[in-house]
Amino acid sequence: MIKNIVSLFIILLFISCGGSKKYVQTSKKKPVTTKRTVHTSKSANKTKTTQSKAENRETETMISTSKTTVYTDVVFAYVNDFKEIAKGNMRNYGIPASIILAQGILESGAGRGDLAKKSNNHFGIKCHTGWEGEKVYHDDDAAQECFRKYKDPAESYKDHALFLTGRSRYSPLFQLDKGDYEAWAKGLRKAGYATDPRYPEKLITYIERYNLHQYDAEVLGNQYTLFDSAARPVIISNSQLGSTYEVQQGETLYAISKKFNISVEELKKKNNLSDNTLSIGQRLIVK
């Protein structure tokens, strides 16, 4: 009997231990990796590159009849476009080419100012009494002042020369040395061309920064250092001055090269020409 009870107790104890055992199941989960795709816009990159290039370009801010900000390469292009007209006006009217170009740069914002764009007025010349040409109204010292309007910039350049030579208050300027651009700049202010007290300083700054005085020396036949649009110097000696030729109406670079027995390419190299375009009155080094 006792054996039976002990046996039964052992069996119950065994069953109790087996039923209380816990089983834990673990599962390994692979980490989920999310792949992110970044799309780069080509137009955005292009814009960023353009902005980067623009930031590296020097700017000029010109205040005359309007505040205009331009890049220095725009100023060089402006000089290249109008230097022959300026030199021609110096020969015909006695106004230094450097002064003409500096005034054109300042007054027109190198051709980018509002007045220059809408009326081809590159010198800020107002209507004044007796003006019978076209007119345009623009804010300057006062609101909606009357300014002269021209068919093209060349007409503005000619009228600028006539304006200075035709008024007695500017006559003292023509007693000055044509190679003395500083005296001319100060003389213009004294004669009342501009009300800005810093007007002479601005003109002189542009003349020296962009080497505009080289064109005065060229017209006067003086020795000078020629600078191209990249401000690289090309020395012009007195002997070379005796070997220059003034372009006549209808002449081409090819015709001139034949006349002086020199190749077109050599002519272009001597004169820092980027193409075959010539202007009447332009002086070329031919030997």
DRENDO-1510 file (C-alpha; in Angstrom, 1 decimal, always signed):
<recs>
REC; n; res; u; v; w
REC; 1; MET; +0.0; +0.0; +0.0 .
REC; 2; ILE; +2.7; +2.4; +1.0 .
REC; 3; LYS; +4.7; +1.4; -2.1 .
REC; 4; ASN; +1.7; +2.3; -4.2 .
REC; 5; ILE; +1.3; +5.7; -2.6 .
REC; 6; VAL; +5.0; +6.5; -3.1 .
REC; 7; SER; +4.9; +5.5; -6.7 .
REC; 8; LEU; +1.8; +7.6; -7.3 .
REC; 9; PHE; +3.5; +10.6; -5.7 .
REC; 10; ILE; +6.6; +10.3; -7.9 .
REC; 11; ILE; +4.4; +10.0; -11.0 .
REC; 12; LEU; +2.5; +13.2; -10.1 .
REC; 13; LEU; +5.7; +15.1; -9.3 .
REC; 14; PHE; +7.1; +14.2; -12.7 .
REC; 15; ILE; +4.0; +15.3; -14.6 .
REC; 16; SER; +4.0; +18.6; -12.6 .
REC; 17; CYS; +7.6; +19.5; -13.5 .
REC; 18; GLY; +7.1; +18.6; -17.2 .
REC; 19; GLY; +4.0; +20.8; -17.6 .
REC; 20; SER; +5.6; +23.9; -16.0 .
REC; 21; LYS; +8.5; +24.1; -18.5 .
REC; 22; LYS; +8.3; +27.1; -20.8 .
REC; 23; TYR; +9.4; +27.1; -24.4 .
REC; 24; VAL; +10.5; +30.5; -26.0 .
REC; 25; GLN; +10.6; +30.7; -29.8 .
REC; 26; THR; +12.8; +33.4; -31.3 .
REC; 27; SER; +12.8; +34.5; -34.9 .
REC; 28; LYS; +15.6; +36.4; -36.5 .
REC; 29; LYS; +14.3; +39.2; -38.7 .
REC; 30; LYS; +16.5; +40.7; -41.3 .
REC; 31; PRO; +16.8; +44.5; -41.0 .
REC; 32; VAL; +14.9; +46.3; -43.6 .
REC; 33; THR; +17.0; +48.6; -45.7 .
REC; 34; THR; +15.3; +51.5; -47.4 .
REC; 35; LYS; +17.1; +52.6; -50.6 .
REC; 36; ARG; +16.8; +56.4; -51.2 .
REC; 37; THR; +17.2; +57.7; -54.7 .
REC; 38; VAL; +18.3; +61.3; -55.1 .
REC; 39; HIS; +17.3; +63.0; -58.4 .
REC; 40; THR; +19.6; +65.8; -59.5 .
REC; 41; SER; +18.2; +68.4; -61.8 .
REC; 42; LYS; +20.4; +69.3; -64.7 .
REC; 43; SER; +18.8; +72.7; -65.0 .
REC; 44; ALA; +19.5; +73.4; -61.4 .
REC; 45; ASN; +23.2; +72.5; -61.9 .
REC; 46; LYS; +23.3; +74.7; -64.9 .
REC; 47; THR; +21.8; +77.6; -63.1 .
REC; 48; LYS; +24.3; +77.1; -60.2 .
REC; 49; THR; +27.2; +77.0; -62.6 .
REC; 50; THR; +25.9; +80.2; -64.4 .
REC; 51; GLN; +25.6; +82.0; -61.0 .
REC; 52; SER; +29.1; +80.9; -60.0 .
REC; 53; LYS; +30.5; +82.3; -63.2 .
REC; 54; ALA; +28.5; +85.5; -62.8 .
REC; 55; GLU; +29.8; +86.0; -59.3 .
REC; 56; ASN; +33.4; +85.9; -60.6 .
REC; 57; ARG; +32.7; +88.8; -63.1 .
REC; 58; GLU; +33.5; +92.3; -61.9 .
REC; 59; THR; +30.7; +94.8; -62.0 .
REC; 60; GLU; +30.4; +98.5; -62.5 .
REC; 61; THR; +27.5; +100.5; -61.0 .
REC; 62; MET; +26.9; +103.7; -62.9 .
REC; 63; ILE; +24.6; +106.5; -61.8 .
REC; 64; SER; +23.6; +109.1; -64.3 .
REC; 65; THR; +20.1; +109.4; -65.6 .
REC; 66; SER; +19.5; +105.9; -64.1 .
REC; 67; LYS; +21.4; +103.5; -61.8 .
REC; 68; THR; +22.7; +100.8; -64.0 .
REC; 69; THR; +24.9; +97.8; -63.0 .
REC; 70; VAL; +26.9; +96.2; -65.7 .
REC; 71; TYR; +29.8; +93.7; -66.0 .
REC; 72; THR; +33.2; +95.0; -67.0 .
REC; 73; ASP; +33.2; +92.9; -70.1 .
REC; 74; VAL; +30.1; +94.8; -71.2 .
REC; 75; VAL; +32.0; +98.0; -70.8 .
REC; 76; PHE; +34.9; +96.7; -72.9 .
REC; 77; ALA; +32.4; +95.7; -75.6 .
REC; 78; TYR; +30.8; +99.1; -75.5 .
REC; 79; VAL; +34.3; +100.7; -76.0 .
REC; 80; ASN; +35.0; +98.4; -78.8 .
REC; 81; ASP; +31.7; +99.4; -80.5 .
REC; 82; PHE; +32.2; +103.1; -80.3 .
REC; 83; LYS; +35.9; +103.8; -80.2 .
REC; 84; GLU; +36.1; +104.5; -83.9 .
REC; 85; ILE; +33.3; +107.0; -83.7 .
REC; 86; ALA; +35.0; +108.6; -80.7 .
REC; 87; LYS; +38.3; +108.9; -82.6 .
REC; 88; GLY; +36.6; +110.3; -85.6 .
REC; 89; ASN; +34.9; +112.9; -83.5 .
REC; 90; MET; +38.2; +113.8; -81.9 .
REC; 91; ARG; +39.7; +114.4; -85.4 .
REC; 92; ASN; +36.7; +116.4; -86.6 .
REC; 93; TYR; +35.6; +118.3; -83.5 .
REC; 94; GLY; +38.7; +118.4; -81.2 .
REC; 95; ILE; +37.1; +116.5; -78.3 .
REC; 96; PRO; +39.4; +113.9; -76.7 .
REC; 97; ALA; +38.2; +110.4; -77.6 .
REC; 98; SER; +38.8; +109.3; -74.0 .
REC; 99; ILE; +36.4; +111.9; -72.7 .
REC; 100; ILE; +33.8; +111.0; -75.3 .
REC; 101; LEU; +33.9; +107.3; -74.4 .
REC; 102; ALA; +34.0; +107.9; -70.7 .
REC; 103; GLN; +31.0; +110.2; -70.9 .
REC; 104; GLY; +29.2; +107.6; -73.0 .
REC; 105; ILE; +30.0; +104.8; -70.5 .
REC; 106; LEU; +28.9; +106.9; -67.5 .
REC; 107; GLU; +25.8; +108.6; -69.0 .
REC; 108; SER; +24.4; +105.5; -70.8 .
REC; 109; GLY; +25.5; +102.8; -68.3 .
REC; 110; ALA; +27.6; +101.4; -71.2 .
REC; 111; GLY; +24.5; +101.4; -73.4 .
REC; 112; ARG; +22.4; +99.4; -70.8 .
REC; 113; GLY; +20.7; +102.4; -69.1 .
REC; 114; ASP; +17.0; +103.0; -69.6 .
REC; 115; LEU; +17.5; +106.3; -71.4 .
REC; 116; ALA; +20.0; +104.8; -73.8 .
REC; 117; LYS; +17.8; +101.8; -74.6 .
REC; 118; LYS; +14.6; +103.7; -75.2 .
REC; 119; SER; +16.0; +106.8; -77.0 .
REC; 120; ASN; +19.6; +106.0; -78.1 .
REC; 121; ASN; +20.6; +109.0; -75.9 .
REC; 122; HIS; +24.1; +108.1; -74.7 .
REC; 123; PHE; +25.1; +111.4; -73.2 .
REC; 124; GLY; +22.1; +112.4; -71.1 .
REC; 125; ILE; +21.5; +115.5; -73.3 .
REC; 126; LYS; +18.2; +117.2; -72.4 .
REC; 127; CYS; +15.9; +118.8; -74.9 .
REC; 128; HIS; +17.0; +122.5; -74.2 .
REC; 129; THR; +15.6; +125.4; -76.1 .
REC; 130; GLY; +15.6; +125.0; -79.9 .
REC; 131; TRP; +15.6; +121.2; -80.0 .
REC; 132; GLU; +13.2; +120.2; -82.8 .
REC; 133; GLY; +13.9; +116.4; -82.9 .
REC; 134; GLU; +12.1; +113.6; -81.1 .
REC; 135; LYS; +11.7; +113.7; -77.4 .
REC; 136; VAL; +11.4; +111.3; -74.5 .
REC; 137; TYR; +10.6; +111.9; -70.9 .
REC; 138; HIS; +12.6; +110.5; -68.1 .
REC; 139; ASP; +13.2; +111.0; -64.3 .
REC; 140; ASP; +16.4; +112.8; -63.6 .
REC; 141; ASP; +17.1; +115.8; -61.3 .
REC; 142; ALA; +13.3; +116.3; -61.5 .
REC; 143; ALA; +10.5; +114.0; -62.5 .
REC; 144; GLN; +9.8; +113.4; -66.2 .
REC; 145; GLU; +12.4; +115.8; -67.7 .
REC; 146; CYS; +12.6; +116.1; -71.5 .
REC; 147; PHE; +15.5; +114.3; -73.2 .
REC; 148; ARG; +16.5; +114.1; -76.8 .
REC; 149; LYS; +15.7; +111.0; -78.7 .
REC; 150; TYR; +17.8; +109.7; -81.6 .
REC; 151; LYS; +17.4; +107.1; -84.4 .
REC; 152; ASP; +20.7; +105.4; -83.4 .
REC; 153; PRO; +23.6; +105.8; -81.0 .
REC; 154; ALA; +25.9; +107.2; -83.7 .
REC; 155; GLU; +23.5; +110.1; -84.1 .
REC; 156; SER; +23.8; +110.7; -80.4 .
REC; 157; TYR; +27.6; +110.8; -80.6 .
REC; 158; LYS; +27.5; +113.4; -83.3 .
REC; 159; ASP; +25.0; +115.5; -81.5 .
REC; 160; HIS; +27.2; +115.3; -78.4 .
REC; 161; ALA; +30.1; +116.8; -80.4 .
REC; 162; LEU; +27.8; +119.5; -81.9 .
REC; 163; PHE; +26.4; +120.3; -78.4 .
REC; 164; LEU; +29.9; +121.0; -77.0 .
REC; 165; THR; +31.3; +122.9; -80.0 .
REC; 166; GLY; +28.1; +125.0; -80.4 .
REC; 167; ARG; +27.8; +126.5; -77.0 .
REC; 168; SER; +30.0; +129.3; -75.7 .
REC; 169; ARG; +30.1; +128.0; -72.2 .
REC; 170; TYR; +32.2; +125.0; -73.4 .
REC; 171; SER; +34.6; +127.1; -75.5 .
REC; 172; PRO; +37.3; +127.2; -72.7 .
REC; 173; LEU; +37.6; +123.4; -73.1 .
REC; 174; PHE; +39.0; +123.7; -76.6 .
REC; 175; GLN; +41.9; +125.8; -75.3 .
REC; 176; LEU; +43.0; +122.8; -73.3 .
REC; 177; ASP; +45.6; +120.2; -74.5 .
REC; 178; LYS; +43.7; +117.5; -76.3 .
REC; 179; GLY; +45.8; +114.9; -74.5 .
REC; 180; ASP; +45.0; +116.2; -71.0 .
REC; 181; TYR; +41.9; +114.2; -70.2 .
REC; 182; GLU; +42.0; +115.3; -66.5 .
REC; 183; ALA; +41.7; +118.9; -67.4 .
REC; 184; TRP; +38.9; +118.2; -69.8 .
REC; 185; ALA; +37.0; +116.2; -67.2 .
REC; 186; LYS; +37.3; +119.0; -64.7 .
REC; 187; GLY; +36.4; +121.6; -67.3 .
REC; 188; LEU; +33.2; +119.8; -68.2 .
REC; 189; ARG; +32.0; +119.9; -64.6 .
REC; 190; LYS; +33.1; +123.6; -64.3 .
REC; 191; ALA; +31.1; +124.5; -67.5 .
REC; 192; GLY; +28.0; +122.9; -66.0 .
REC; 193; TYR; +27.7; +119.7; -68.1 .
REC; 194; ALA; +26.8; +117.8; -64.9 .
REC; 195; THR; +25.7; +118.7; -61.4 .
REC; 196; ASP; +27.4; +115.8; -59.8 .
REC; 197; PRO; +30.5; +117.1; -57.9 .
REC; 198; ARG; +32.2; +113.8; -58.5 .
REC; 199; TYR; +31.7; +113.8; -62.2 .
REC; 200; PRO; +35.3; +114.6; -63.1 .
REC; 201; GLU; +36.5; +111.8; -60.8 .
REC; 202; LYS; +34.2; +109.3; -62.4 .
REC; 203; LEU; +35.3; +110.2; -65.9 .
REC; 204; ILE; +39.0; +110.0; -65.0 .
REC; 205; THR; +38.4; +106.6; -63.2 .
REC; 206; TYR; +36.8; +105.1; -66.4 .
REC; 207; ILE; +39.5; +106.5; -68.6 .
REC; 208; GLU; +42.3; +105.0; -66.6 .
REC; 209; ARG; +40.6; +101.7; -65.8 .
REC; 210; TYR; +39.7; +101.0; -69.4 .
REC; 211; ASN; +42.8; +102.6; -70.9 .
REC; 212; LEU; +40.7; +105.1; -73.0 .
REC; 213; HIS; +43.6; +107.6; -73.2 .
REC; 214; GLN; +45.3; +105.2; -75.7 .
REC; 215; TYR; +42.8; +106.5; -78.3 .
REC; 216; ASP; +43.8; +110.1; -77.7 .
REC; 217; ALA; +47.5; +109.2; -78.3 .
REC; 218; GLU; +46.6; +107.3; -81.4 .
REC; 219; VAL; +44.8; +110.3; -82.9 .
REC; 220; LEU; +47.5; +112.7; -81.8 .
REC; 221; GLY; +50.2; +110.5; -83.2 .
REC; 222; ASN; +51.9; +110.0; -79.9 .
REC; 223; GLN; +53.7; +106.9; -78.6 .
REC; 224; TYR; +51.4; +104.9; -76.5 .
REC; 225; THR; +50.7; +101.4; -75.1 .
REC; 226; LEU; +47.7; +99.7; -76.8 .
REC; 227; PHE; +45.5; +97.6; -74.6 .
REC; 228; ASP; +43.0; +95.1; -76.0 .
REC; 229; SER; +39.7; +94.2; -74.4 .
REC; 230; ALA; +41.4; +91.9; -72.0 .
REC; 231; ALA; +43.7; +94.8; -70.8 .
REC; 232; ARG; +46.7; +93.1; -72.3 .
REC; 233; PRO; +49.4; +95.6; -73.4 .
REC; 234; VAL; +50.7; +95.9; -76.9 .
REC; 235; ILE; +53.5; +98.4; -77.2 .
REC; 236; ILE; +53.1; +100.9; -80.1 .
REC; 237; SER; +56.4; +102.7; -80.9 .
REC; 238; ASN; +57.0; +105.9; -82.8 .
REC; 239; SER; +58.3; +103.9; -85.7 .
REC; 240; GLN; +55.1; +102.0; -85.9 .
REC; 241; LEU; +53.1; +105.2; -85.8 .
REC; 242; GLY; +54.7; +106.0; -89.1 .
REC; 243; SER; +53.5; +102.7; -90.5 .
REC; 244; THR; +49.8; +103.1; -90.0 .
REC; 245; TYR; +47.0; +103.5; -92.5 .
REC; 246; GLU; +43.6; +105.1; -92.1 .
REC; 247; VAL; +40.7; +103.0; -93.5 .
REC; 248; GLN; +38.8; +104.6; -96.3 .
REC; 249; GLN; +35.2; +104.1; -97.3 .
REC; 250; GLY; +34.5; +100.8; -99.0 .
REC; 251; GLU; +37.9; +99.3; -98.2 .
REC; 252; THR; +38.2; +95.7; -96.8 .
REC; 253; LEU; +40.9; +94.1; -94.8 .
REC; 254; TYR; +41.7; +91.9; -97.8 .
REC; 255; ALA; +42.2; +95.0; -100.0 .
REC; 256; ILE; +44.4; +96.7; -97.5 .
REC; 257; SER; +46.5; +93.6; -97.0 .
REC; 258; LYS; +47.2; +93.5; -100.8 .
REC; 259; LYS; +48.0; +97.2; -100.8 .
REC; 260; PHE; +50.7; +96.7; -98.2 .
REC; 261; ASN; +51.8; +93.2; -99.2 .
REC; 262; ILE; +50.8; +91.7; -95.9 .
REC; 263; SER; +48.5; +88.8; -95.1 .
REC; 264; VAL; +45.0; +89.3; -93.6 .
REC; 265; GLU; +45.9; +87.2; -90.6 .
REC; 266; GLU; +49.1; +89.2; -89.9 .
REC; 267; LEU; +47.1; +92.4; -90.2 .
REC; 268; LYS; +44.6; +91.1; -87.7 .
REC; 269; LYS; +47.3; +90.0; -85.3 .
REC; 270; LYS; +49.1; +93.4; -85.5 .
REC; 271; ASN; +45.9; +95.2; -84.7 .
REC; 272; ASN; +44.3; +92.8; -82.3 .
REC; 273; LEU; +41.3; +92.3; -84.5 .
REC; 274; SER; +39.0; +89.4; -83.7 .
REC; 275; ASP; +37.2; +89.6; -87.1 .
REC; 276; ASN; +37.4; +91.4; -90.5 .
REC; 277; THR; +35.1; +94.2; -89.6 .
REC; 278; LEU; +36.5; +97.7; -90.3 .
REC; 279; SER; +35.3; +101.3; -89.7 .
REC; 280; ILE; +35.9; +104.4; -91.8 .
REC; 281; GLY; +38.7; +106.4; -90.2 .
REC; 282; GLN; +40.1; +103.3; -88.3 .
REC; 283; ARG; +43.9; +103.4; -88.1 .
REC; 284; LEU; +45.7; +100.1; -88.8 .
REC; 285; ILE; +49.3; +99.2; -88.2 .
REC; 286; VAL; +50.4; +97.9; -91.6 .
REC; 287; LYS; +54.2; +97.4; -91.1 .
</recs>
